[in-house]
Amino acid sequence: MVKKVALAYSGGLDTSVCIPLLKEKYGYDEVITVAVDVGQPDADIKKADEKAAKISDTHYTIDAKEEFVNDYIFPLIKANGDYEGYVMGTSIARPLIAKKVVEVAKKEGAIALAHGCTGKGNDQLRFEAVFRQTDMQVIAPMRELNLTREWEIEYAKKHGIPVEATKSKPWSVDENIWSRSIEGGRLEDPSFVPPEEIFEWTSSAEKAPEEPLILDIAFEAGVPVALNGEKMTGYVLVKTLNEIAGAHGVGRTDMIEDRVLGLKARENYEHPAATVLLAAHADLEKLVLTRSELKFKKMVDAQWAELAYYGLVDEPLYADLNAFIDKSQERVTGTVKLKVYKGSLTLLARSSQNGLYSEELVSFDSQSLDQKDAEGFAKYHGFQARLFKKFVDKE
């Protein structure tokens, strides 16, 4: 019987060296590579396909762009998805990629599933949270063989595997339609200033246009549906915003991140569309939701973000949280106006037919509410603190 293993394949250094390793070190006869398109550049997909055609036995490329945006990114926006300042592009994509790999593995009759994640990062957990729902063996060559990137680069050269990473620029880049992460080499040092060359989606503030740009984002039930009055599919809207906001230098994050394992890591991200959409959505919520809803939803959003960051999208609590979030979003319909300029984002205005704001009631020039009615409230406001102060003063 032919021993087959399905490998989550990106075309990068780690997953490329996994192909010969799975045969040499693990004894598999056939390696099936699975590349999942969640919005990477077309050139990267093509490059992965060409490389896989040379070094793998069977290769699949699965177009999951629309599914990724509709079923993963939109729920993230509704949950104001943010983990310690990270907008969670890589983390939210991993479960979908893993599920597609499992589907191919079952179709091809594979007996094992493999990934190219290290034993120090989060992605091993995100992939395996899905992989281990099957009865197939799970293999992680980078982790199990305790490999370094320098060793991998030399190994790739010996096996004729073309790789872009070098010892002087060993950047590890991961892209999807929502974000781009850059790590590795000197970038791991928190005190190292990243060179401008690592950024591709965002202009520096110095090179951004001299004139600011005004954007109008329309939402329906918490989901972005139009840009500057033009209706767009989710994928096209995100892609367009990445180009527009990125050109104005919006959407860079350089942070110290707490990984699931407890390790602190320095990470660099680019996410122009995410920056715009998350800011606009949260602003619209403030207009539409009640104070109690906003307060409670912050706790729900934080728990949602942790599960999403961990890759635990099949945890029952994740579905429970989404049920509450979806209910809260039924009224989050409206438009937000904002400005992008030289790396900054400024919220300018917002409107909604469901807004809880009343100019008539709040205006100082209106007498719709009798201001004297507030006196009774004021007499009881801080009542216990005043009593406490009296006791303290007596002492």
PyMOL commands that set and color helices and strands:
alter all, ss='L'
color gray80, all
select helices_A, chain A and resi 13-24+42-55+65-78+89-108+123-131+141-144+149-158+185-188+196-198+234-247+272-288+291-310+316-331+359-362+371-380+383-394
alter helices_A, ss='H'
color red, helices_A
select strands_A, chain A and resi 4-8+30-37+58-63+112-114+137-139+172-175+180-183+213-220+223-227+230-231+252-258+264-270+334-341+344-351
alter strands_A, ss='S'
color yellow, strands_A
deselect
rebuild
show_as cartoon
